[in-house]
Amino acid sequence: MTPKSSAGRWLLPLALLLLPVLATGQSLPTPTALQQGEARLVTELLSQYHFRDRAVDDGLSRDVYQAYFDTLDPQRYYFLESDIERFTGYRDRLDDMVSDGSLDPAWEVFSLYYQRVRERVDYALTLLDGEHIRSGEGSLNVDRSDAAWASDQSELEALWRKRVRHDALTLRLNDTPWEDVRKTLRERYERMARSISQYQPEDIFQTFMNAWSSRYDPHTNYLSPRRSENFDINMSLSLEGIGALLKGEGAYTEIVELIPGGPASASGQLSPGDRIIGVGQGDDEIKDVVGWRLSDVVDLIRGPRESVVRLRILPAGSAGNAAPEVVKLTRNRIELEEQAADSRVLEVDTEQGLSRVGVIDIPAFYMDFQAAEAGEKDYRSTSRDVRRLIEALEEDGVDALVLDLRGNAGGSLSEATRVAGLFIERGPVVQVERSTGEREVLEDEDGGEQAYRGPLAVLVDRFSASASEIVAGALQDYNRAVVVGDRTFGKGTVQTLVNLERFGLDSEKPSGRLKMTVAKFYRVTGHSTQLRGVEPDIALPMVHPEEAGERATDNPLPWDEIQPVDYSAQTGPDVMGVLRQRHEARLREQPALRALVTEVERIEADRARDMVSLDESVRRERAENNRKARLAVLNRQLEALGRDPVDSLDALSDEERPDILLRESVHIAADLASLSEGSPAGTTAAAR
């Protein structure tokens, strides 16, 4: 990719900015000439090549103005309403200034942000010296992302009195002594101020440019040189750590995605949306990391292979009503083998007798590109592994198959196309439309071969994304499978990584990179997978974080549709109504499923509470009630399966816990098999 204007434009002399001064008298490092050039370049690249055709104008300027404040202070704990108004002169000028390489607004706003953080930390520390944290009433809104900015200093101080009390109670729920609570919070707040004072131009620039790029879509980001290095580590899966992608969310470090085959995913104790508030090495004391910079938290979590790290987490969606939990993980290198598809056979009783259903778990769509390019005949790939598993399961005499795509965040597009092709005879699988207007149709290329023709179900959840949605959507559109579970993530966009140094920026220092959305996926029907995801044919009662999926992101690209392509959906008797009736009967009659429905309803009711009590006895009671409710649900499920009850939630590993959702998916696949008996093979999978 090359810009439409001359690359020589980026070599023009750049004016030096005035040097902002922090409230403490410390000078804030000025932006570098390289960053000024990168600002102009990123602005032009986005306006010309991003899938969303958005001009660099006053409308964009106003959106970026607000987004920068929201990025710095997402929970409205630092800025005053007057601070937002103070810089209104920049509101309609950012487009012109940044296009010219001027970063004055970014540095000036950040300078004030530093001052406000220092003021709030000083005030919080005075509260720790008194008895305020040991007693308190009222409640705190734990999600202030849509709250109004404080109108004056007294309102902000009242808010911080509640925040400090809330922070103290969160630690107290683990029976931490009050003196240790004071010590931990003192170190936390002092670290917040110290961390912000250590910001370099690279950090400020990245924060501002991401506020800019986010106005195009949530998957478009500027990557600083250091962040680019971390990105490469994650993409190559060579990181020796826990196998999780993290992001900074206010003062917290939040889990975004669990990498299949990694320790975090294998533990079964972590989920996207969990917030990491402490990290400990082995049996050493756990360090509080609230307020740490994301890069420092990542460095602390990384470590040698086979070493132990302990994470203290706040569970996703707990709304402050659950005690922090400690998860112990053994660091490991994430290898291709650990992401490989696997299979097993489950047996369920049906009206027609015992049914044997094969389950193929696909954690990711992978391919050993190096081995393939080297000409090796036996290189590993998802489609090759799934074909082999299908052959083994059919030899074992299974009655139906379930593809388990839960938590599968995607991977190789070509492999997703090939996997879908294993279950259809021939035809298109997915359409790709680029920002240039060009359209490409990816087709099943196995020459009409169909690896499996029998009854098929596809199990998905809120974290099935991208390539997973392509497979589930194609098999649904071809009437080849019944899709069960939850609506999928809804990521129907394609990103490319642009090295900015390619454009002749005159600097001896490395440039950053721009991850930019340049295309969208569309199903063969012409419907996009973007935003809406794939809607299941049969919805299962699933527990997931309240804010999950593309619908929970800020400023996502919209759903739309294009022209469909010619394809031949399979035909057969309409069995969907009967499948739903049998599923609904099990929901009413089977104790394990009824217990799961009860748990989902309890969690949704708990999440509806945005306010958390600042009364310690109330918080303890709610945390204990949550723990008892979760344990009761687990034991009801164990009892329904003829297993002994347990005394605590930690008594069973993830592998030992019953997977009720998978069992119900197997029941649905078995029902599909029974309804398909006597019909031509491959014609009755999911006629609608």
C-alpha positions in Angstrom: 0.0 0.0 0.0 1.3 3.5 -0.9 -0.2 6.8 -0.2 -1.7 8.7 -3.1 0.4 11.7 -2.5 4.2 11.9 -2.8 6.2 10.1 0.0 8.4 13.2 0.0 5.7 15.1 1.8 6.7 13.4 5.0 10.2 14.9 4.9 9.1 18.5 5.3 10.6 20.4 8.2 8.5 20.2 11.3 7.9 23.0 13.8 8.8 22.5 17.4 6.0 22.7 19.9 5.9 24.7 23.1 6.9 22.8 26.1 4.0 22.1 28.5 4.9 22.1 32.2 3.3 19.9 34.8 1.8 21.2 38.0 4.8 19.9 39.9 7.2 21.9 37.8 8.3 18.8 36.0 8.6 19.3 32.2 6.4 17.1 30.0 8.5 15.6 27.2 7.6 17.1 23.9 6.5 15.1 20.9 9.2 14.1 18.5 9.5 15.1 14.9 9.0 11.4 14.0 5.6 11.5 15.8 4.5 14.7 14.1 5.2 13.0 10.8 3.4 9.8 11.9 0.4 11.9 12.9 0.1 13.4 9.4 0.7 10.0 7.8 -1.8 8.1 9.9 -4.5 10.8 9.2 -4.0 10.4 5.5 -3.9 6.6 5.4 -7.1 6.4 7.4 -9.0 8.9 5.3 -7.9 7.1 2.0 -7.8 3.4 2.8 -10.0 2.6 5.8 -13.2 0.7 4.9 -15.3 3.4 6.5 -15.2 6.3 4.1 -14.8 9.1 6.6 -13.4 12.5 5.8 -11.0 14.4 7.9 -13.3 17.3 8.8 -14.9 19.2 11.8 -17.2 16.2 12.5 -14.2 13.9 13.0 -12.5 16.6 15.0 -15.4 16.9 17.5 -15.6 13.1 17.9 -11.8 12.8 18.5 -12.0 15.6 21.0 -14.5 13.7 23.1 -12.8 10.4 22.6 -9.5 11.6 23.9 -11.0 12.7 27.2 -12.9 9.4 27.4 -9.7 7.5 26.7 -7.8 9.2 29.5 -10.6 9.2 32.0 -13.2 6.5 31.0 -14.9 6.4 34.4 -15.1 10.1 35.0 -12.9 10.2 38.1 -10.4 13.0 37.2 -11.7 15.7 34.8 -14.2 18.4 35.8 -16.9 19.6 33.4 -15.0 22.9 33.2 -11.9 21.0 32.1 -13.7 19.6 29.1 -14.9 23.1 28.2 -11.5 24.6 28.7 -10.2 23.2 25.5 -13.3 23.8 23.3 -11.2 26.0 21.0 -9.6 22.8 19.7 -13.0 21.0 19.2 -13.3 22.0 15.6 -9.6 22.4 14.8 -8.1 19.0 15.5 -8.6 17.9 12.0 -6.5 20.8 10.6 -3.9 20.7 13.3 -3.2 17.0 13.2 -3.1 17.0 9.4 -0.4 19.6 9.7 1.5 17.5 12.3 0.6 19.7 15.3 0.1 17.7 18.5 -0.3 20.7 20.8 -3.9 19.7 21.9 -2.9 16.2 22.8 0.0 17.4 25.0 -1.9 20.2 26.6 -4.8 18.0 27.6 -2.5 15.3 28.9 -0.6 17.9 31.0 -3.9 18.8 32.7 -4.8 15.1 33.1 -1.5 14.6 35.0 -2.4 17.5 37.3 -5.8 16.1 38.0 -4.5 12.6 38.7 -2.0 14.1 41.1 -4.7 16.0 42.9 -7.0 13.0 43.2 -4.2 10.8 44.5 -3.3 13.3 47.1 -6.9 13.5 48.3 -7.3 9.7 48.3 -4.1 9.4 50.5 -5.6 11.8 53.1 -8.7 9.6 53.3 -6.5 6.6 54.1 -5.1 8.4 57.2 -8.5 8.6 58.8 -11.3 6.1 59.7 -13.3 6.9 56.5 -12.4 3.6 54.8 -13.6 1.5 57.8 -17.2 2.7 57.7 -19.6 3.9 55.1 -23.1 3.8 53.8 -24.8 4.5 50.5 -23.7 3.0 47.1 -21.4 3.5 44.2 -22.2 3.3 40.5 -19.4 0.9 39.3 -20.0 1.8 35.6 -19.6 5.5 35.2 -18.7 5.4 31.5 -21.9 7.3 30.7 -22.0 9.5 33.8 -21.7 13.3 33.6 -18.4 14.9 34.5 -18.3 16.3 38.0 -19.5 19.9 38.1 -17.0 21.1 40.8 -14.3 20.0 43.2 -16.7 19.1 46.0 -18.7 16.7 43.8 -15.5 15.1 42.7 -14.3 14.7 46.3 -17.6 13.1 47.3 -17.2 10.6 44.4 -13.7 9.8 45.5 -14.8 9.1 49.1 -17.1 6.5 47.7 -14.4 5.1 45.4 -11.8 4.7 48.2 -14.4 3.0 50.4 -15.3 0.7 47.5 -11.6 -0.2 46.9 -11.2 -0.9 50.6 -14.2 -3.2 50.7 -13.1 -5.1 47.6 -9.9 -6.0 49.5 -11.8 -6.7 52.8 -14.0 -9.4 51.1 -10.9 -11.6 51.2 -10.6 -10.9 55.0 -7.5 -8.7 54.5 -6.7 -6.9 57.8 -7.4 -3.2 57.8 -3.8 -2.2 58.2 -2.9 -4.3 55.1 -5.8 -2.7 53.2 -4.4 0.8 54.0 -1.0 -0.3 52.9 -2.2 -1.8 49.7 -4.3 1.2 48.7 -1.6 3.6 49.7 0.9 1.8 47.4 -1.8 1.6 44.7 -2.6 5.3 44.6 1.0 6.4 44.9 1.8 4.1 42.0 -1.0 5.7 39.9 0.7 9.1 40.2 4.2 7.7 39.7 3.1 5.8 36.6 1.5 8.8 35.0 4.7 10.8 35.7 6.7 8.2 33.8 4.8 8.7 30.5 7.0 9.2 27.5 6.1 10.9 24.3 5.5 7.4 22.8 2.8 6.7 25.4 1.1 10.1 25.0 1.2 9.9 21.2 -0.2 6.3 21.1 -3.1 7.3 23.5 -4.0 10.3 21.3 -3.7 8.5 18.0 -5.8 5.6 19.2 -8.5 8.1 20.2 -8.2 9.3 16.6 -8.2 5.8 15.0 -11.1 4.5 17.1 -13.4 7.0 15.4 -13.1 4.8 12.3 -13.8 1.5 14.1 -12.7 -0.3 17.3 -10.2 -2.6 15.5 -8.1 0.1 14.0 -5.2 1.1 16.2 -1.9 2.8 16.1 0.9 0.6 17.5 3.9 2.2 19.0 7.3 0.5 18.4 7.1 -1.2 21.8 3.5 -2.2 21.4 4.3 -3.5 17.9 6.8 -5.9 19.5 4.2 -7.2 21.9 1.8 -7.6 18.9 4.3 -9.7 17.1 4.9 -11.9 20.1 1.1 -12.5 20.5 0.6 -13.3 16.7 3.5 -15.7 16.6 2.3 -17.3 19.8 5.9 -17.6 21.0 5.1 -15.8 24.3 6.1 -17.8 27.3 3.3 -16.7 29.6 -0.4 -17.4 30.3 -1.8 -17.2 26.8 -4.1 -14.2 27.1 -4.5 -10.9 25.3 -4.9 -8.0 27.7 -5.9 -4.4 27.5 -5.8 -1.4 29.8 -9.3 -0.4 31.0 -9.0 2.7 33.2 -6.9 1.7 36.2 -7.5 -2.0 35.5 -5.9 -4.7 33.3 -8.7 -6.6 31.5 -8.6 -9.9 29.7 -9.7 -9.5 26.1 -9.2 -13.0 24.7 -7.9 -16.4 25.8 -5.5 -18.0 23.3 -6.5 -21.6 22.6 -3.9 -24.0 24.0 -2.6 -21.5 26.5 -2.5 -21.9 30.3 -5.3 -19.3 30.9 -7.7 -21.1 28.5 -6.8 -24.6 29.8 -7.4 -23.6 33.4 -11.1 -22.9 32.8 -11.0 -20.3 35.6 -10.5 -17.2 33.4 -12.9 -15.5 31.0 -12.8 -12.4 28.7 -13.8 -9.5 30.8 -12.1 -10.6 34.0 -9.9 -7.8 35.5 -6.5 -8.6 36.9 -5.9 -6.7 40.1 -2.8 -8.6 41.4 0.1 -10.7 40.1 2.4 -12.9 42.2 5.4 -15.0 41.3 5.2 -18.6 42.6 4.3 -18.5 46.3 5.6 -14.9 46.7 3.3 -12.2 47.8 0.8 -11.0 45.2 1.5 -7.5 44.1 -1.4 -5.1 43.6 -1.3 -3.9 40.0 -4.3 -1.6 39.9 -3.1 1.6 38.3 -0.1 0.0 36.6 0.6 0.6 33.0 -0.5 -2.2 30.8 3.0 -2.9 29.5 4.3 -3.2 33.1 1.6 -5.7 34.0 2.3 -7.7 30.9 6.0 -7.8 31.8 5.1 -9.0 35.3 2.9 -11.8 34.0 5.5 -13.1 31.5 8.2 -15.4 32.8 10.2 -18.6 32.1 8.4 -21.7 30.9 7.1 -24.0 33.7 7.3 -21.2 36.3 4.1 -20.4 38.3 2.2 -17.1 38.3 -0.8 -16.3 40.5 -3.4 -13.8 39.4 -5.9 -12.1 41.6 -8.9 -11.3 39.5 -12.3 -9.6 39.7 -14.7 -11.9 37.8 -16.4 -10.4 34.7 -19.8 -9.0 35.4 -19.4 -9.3 39.2 -20.4 -5.7 39.7 -18.4 -5.6 42.9 -20.6 -8.2 44.6 -18.1 -11.1 44.5 -14.8 -11.5 46.4 -11.6 -11.4 44.3 -10.4 -14.8 43.3 -6.8 -16.1 43.0 -6.0 -18.2 39.9 -2.7 -20.2 39.8 -1.2 -20.8 36.4 1.9 -22.5 35.1 3.5 -20.5 32.3 4.1 -22.3 29.1 4.9 -21.8 25.4 1.9 -22.0 23.2 2.6 -24.5 20.5 0.6 -25.3 17.4 0.0 -28.8 18.7 -1.9 -27.4 21.8 -4.3 -25.6 19.5 -5.0 -28.6 17.3 -8.5 -29.9 16.8 -9.5 -32.9 18.9 -12.4 -35.3 19.1 -14.3 -37.6 21.4 -17.5 -39.6 21.5 -20.4 -38.9 23.9 -23.3 -41.2 24.4 -26.9 -40.0 25.3 -30.2 -41.7 25.8 -32.9 -40.9 23.3 -36.4 -42.1 22.6 -34.9 -44.5 20.0 -32.2 -45.8 22.4 -28.6 -45.0 23.0 -27.0 -42.6 20.5 -23.3 -42.1 19.9 -22.3 -38.6 18.8 -18.8 -37.5 17.8 -17.6 -34.1 19.1 -14.9 -32.2 17.2 -13.4 -29.4 19.2 -11.8 -26.6 17.0 -10.0 -24.1 19.3 -8.7 -22.0 16.3 -8.2 -22.1 12.6 -4.5 -22.7 12.2 -2.0 -23.7 9.5 1.7 -24.4 9.7 2.5 -21.8 6.9 6.3 -22.4 7.1 6.0 -26.1 6.6 3.5 -25.6 3.8 5.7 -23.1 2.0 8.7 -25.4 2.4 6.8 -28.1 0.5 6.3 -30.5 3.3 3.5 -32.9 2.5 2.3 -33.6 6.1 2.1 -30.0 7.4 -0.5 -29.4 10.1 -3.7 -27.5 9.4 -7.2 -27.3 10.8 -8.9 -28.8 7.7 -6.4 -31.7 7.5 -6.8 -32.5 11.2 -10.6 -32.3 11.0 -10.8 -34.5 8.0 -8.7 -37.1 9.8 -10.9 -36.9 12.9 -14.1 -37.3 10.8 -12.7 -40.5 9.2 -11.8 -41.9 12.6 -15.3 -41.1 14.1 -17.1 -42.6 11.1 -15.1 -45.7 11.5 -16.2 -45.7 15.1 -19.8 -45.7 14.0 -21.1 -42.4 15.3 -24.7 -41.3 14.6 -24.0 -37.6 14.3 -21.4 -34.9 14.7 -21.0 -31.7 16.8 -18.5 -29.1 15.8 -17.6 -27.2 19.0 -16.5 -23.6 18.1 -17.0 -22.1 21.5 -14.3 -19.5 22.3 -12.8 -19.9 18.8 -11.8 -16.3 17.9 -10.8 -17.1 14.4 -7.5 -17.5 12.5 -6.7 -18.5 9.0 -9.5 -17.5 6.5 -8.4 -20.1 4.0 -8.6 -22.8 6.6 -12.1 -21.7 7.6 -13.1 -22.0 4.0 -11.7 -25.5 3.7 -13.3 -26.7 7.0 -16.7 -25.5 5.7 -16.0 -27.3 2.5 -15.6 -30.6 4.3 -19.4 -30.6 4.9 -20.8 -29.2 1.7 -20.4 -30.7 -1.8 -19.4 -27.6 -3.6 -20.0 -23.8 -3.9 -19.1 -20.4 -2.4 -18.4 -20.1 1.3 -17.8 -16.4 2.0 -17.6 -13.0 0.2 -15.0 -10.4 1.0 -15.5 -6.8 0.0 -12.5 -4.4 0.3 -12.4 -0.7 0.9 -11.7 -0.2 -2.8 -15.0 -1.8 -3.7 -13.4 -4.9 -5.1 -15.3 -8.1 -4.2 -13.9 -11.7 -3.9 -15.8 -14.9 -3.4 -13.9 -17.7 -1.7 -15.2 -21.2 -2.7 -14.9 -24.8 -1.6 -12.0 -26.0 -3.7 -12.0 -29.8 -3.0 -13.6 -30.7 -6.3 -17.0 -31.7 -5.0 -15.7 -34.1 -2.3 -17.7 -34.1 0.9 -15.9 -35.5 3.9 -19.1 -35.9 6.0 -22.7 -36.1 4.9 -24.5 -37.0 8.1 -26.4 -35.1 10.8 -24.4 -32.1 12.0 -24.7 -29.5 14.8 -22.4 -26.5 15.3 -22.0 -25.2 18.9 -21.1 -21.5 19.2 -21.0 -18.8 21.9 -20.4 -15.1 22.3 -16.7 -15.5 21.8 -16.9 -17.5 18.5 -15.6 -14.8 16.1 -14.4 -14.0 12.6 -13.4 -17.3 10.9 -15.7 -19.2 13.3 -18.6 -17.1 12.2 -17.8 -17.8 8.5 -18.0 -21.5 9.1 -21.1 -21.4 11.2 -22.8 -19.0 8.8 -22.0 -21.0 5.7 -23.2 -24.3 7.1 -26.4 -22.6 8.3 -27.0 -21.0 4.9 -26.5 -24.3 3.1 -29.0 -25.9 5.5 -26.2 -28.2 6.3 -26.1 -27.9 10.1 -28.2 -26.8 13.0 -26.4 -24.0 14.8 -26.9 -24.0 18.6 -25.7 -21.9 21.5 -25.5 -18.1 21.7 -25.3 -15.3 19.1 -21.7 -15.1 18.0 -19.2 -12.2 18.5 -20.1 -10.3 15.3 -16.6 -9.4 14.0 -17.0 -9.4 10.3 -14.0 -7.1 9.5 -10.5 -7.7 8.1 -7.5 -5.7 9.2 -4.1 -5.2 7.6 -0.9 -4.1 9.3 0.9 -1.1 7.8 4.6 -0.4 8.7 4.8 3.4 8.7 8.6 3.4 8.1 7.7 2.3 4.5 6.7 5.9 3.8 10.1 7.5 4.2 9.8 9.1 7.6 13.2 10.6 8.2 14.3 9.2 11.5 16.9 6.8 12.9 14.4 5.6 15.4 11.9 2.8 14.5 8.4 3.9 13.4 5.1 2.6 14.7 2.5 0.6 12.7 -1.1 1.1 11.9 -3.6 -1.8 12.2 -6.4 -0.8 9.9 -9.7 -2.3 8.8 -9.8 -2.6 5.0 -12.5 -5.2 4.3 -15.7 -6.9 5.5 -17.0 -10.5 5.4 -20.4 -11.3 3.9 -22.3 -14.6 3.9 -23.3 -16.2 0.6 -26.8 -14.7 1.3 -25.2 -11.2 1.1 -25.7 -10.6 4.8 -22.7 -9.4 6.8 -21.5 -11.2 9.9 -20.4 -7.8 11.2 -22.1 -6.6 14.4 -25.1 -9.1 14.3 -22.9 -12.2 14.2 -24.6 -15.6 13.5 -27.9 -16.1 15.2 -28.3 -19.7 16.5 -31.2 -21.9 15.3 -31.6 -23.1 18.9 -30.5 -20.8 21.7 -28.9 -22.3 24.8 -28.9 -20.8 28.3 -25.3 -19.4 28.3 -23.4 -17.4 30.9 -21.2 -14.7 29.4 -20.0 -11.3 30.3 -22.6 -8.6 30.0 -20.5 -6.6 27.6 -19.2 -9.1 25.1 -19.1 -9.1 21.3 -18.8 -6.5 18.7 -22.1 -5.0 19.9 -20.4 -3.9 23.1 -17.5 -2.1 21.4 -17.5 1.6 20.8 -18.1 2.8 17.2 -18.3 -0.5 15.4 -18.9 -0.7 11.6 -22.6 -1.2 10.9 -24.3 -4.4 9.6 -25.2 -4.2 6.0 -25.8 -6.5 3.0 -24.6 -6.9 -0.5 -25.7 -9.0 -3.5 -26.0 -12.7 -2.7 -24.1 -15.3 -4.8 -25.5 -18.4 -6.4 -25.4 -21.4 -4.1 -27.4 -24.6 -3.7 -28.8 -25.1 -0.2 -29.5 -28.7 0.7 -33.1 -29.7 1.0 -35.0 -32.1 3.2 -37.9 -32.4 5.6 -38.5 -29.5 7.9 -37.3 -30.8 11.3 -36.4 -27.6 13.1 -39.8 -27.2 14.8 -39.5 -30.7 16.3 -35.9 -30.1 17.4 -36.9 -27.0 19.3 -39.8 -28.7 20.9 -37.6 -31.5 22.2 -35.0 -29.0 23.4 -37.6 -27.0 25.3 -39.0 -30.1 26.9 -35.5 -31.0 28.3 -35.2 -27.4 29.6 -38.3 -27.9 31.6 -37.7 -31.5 32.7 -33.9 -32.1 33.1 -32.5 -31.0 36.5 -29.1 -30.1 35.1 -30.5 -27.8 32.5 -33.0 -26.3 34.9 -30.1 -25.5 37.3 -28.2 -23.9 34.5 -31.2 -21.7 33.5 -31.5 -20.7 37.2 -27.9 -19.7 37.3 -28.1 -17.6 34.1 -31.2 -15.8 35.5 -29.4 -15.1 38.8 -26.3 -13.7 37.0 -28.4 -11.5 34.7 -30.3 -10.1 37.7 -27.0 -9.4 39.5 -25.6 -7.6 36.5 -28.7 -5.4 36.3 -27.5 -3.7 39.5 -25.1 -0.9 38.5 -24.9 0.3 42.1 -22.9 -1.6 44.8 -23.4 -1.1 48.5 -20.7 0.6 50.6 -21.9 -1.3 53.7 -19.4 -4.1 54.5 -22.1 -6.4 55.9 -24.2 -6.0 52.8 -21.3 -6.7 50.5 -20.2 -9.8 52.5 -23.7 -11.1 52.4 -24.1 -10.7 48.7 -20.7 -12.3 48.0 -21.5 -15.2 50.2 -24.9 -15.6 48.6 -23.3 -15.6 45.2 -20.8 -18.3 46.2 -23.6 -20.5 47.7 -25.8 -20.1 44.6 -22.9 -21.1 42.3 -22.1 -24.1 44.5 -25.8 -25.2 44.6 -26.0 -25.1 40.8 -22.8 -27.1 40.4 -24.1 -29.8 42.9 -27.5 -30.0 41.2 -25.7 -30.6 37.9 -23.5 -33.3 39.5 -26.4 -34.9 41.1 -28.3 -35.0 37.8 -25.4 -36.9 36.3 -25.2 -39.4 39.2 -22.0 -37.8 40.7 -21.2 -37.0 44.3 -21.6 -33.4 45.5 -18.6 -31.2 46.4 -18.1 -28.8 49.3 -16.5 -26.0 47.4 -16.2 -24.5 44.0 -12.5 -25.2 43.9 -13.0 -29.0 44.5 -13.2 -29.7 40.7 -10.9 -28.8 37.9 -12.4 -27.5 34.7 -12.1 -30.9 33.0 -14.0 -32.5 35.9 -16.9 -30.0 35.8 -20.0 -31.1 33.8 -20.3 -29.5 30.4 -24.1 -29.2 30.3 -24.2 -27.1 27.2 -22.1 -29.6 25.2 -24.3 -32.5 26.5 -27.5 -30.6 25.3 -25.8 -30.0 21.9 -25.1 -33.7 21.7 -28.8 -34.4 22.5 -29.9 -32.0 19.7 -27.5 -33.7 17.2 -28.9 -37.1 18.3 -32.4 -35.9 17.8 -31.4 -34.7 14.3 -30.0 -38.1 13.5 -33.2 -39.8 14.6 -35.3 -37.5 12.5 -33.0 -38.0 9.5 -33.4 -41.8 9.5 -34.7 -43.0 6.2 -33.8 -39.8 4.3 -31.0 -39.5 1.8 -27.7 -38.9 3.5 -26.7 -35.3 3.7 -30.1 -33.8 2.9 -31.7 -33.4 6.3 -29.2 -31.6 8.5 -31.1 -28.5 9.2 -33.9 -27.8 6.8 -35.6 -24.6 7.7 
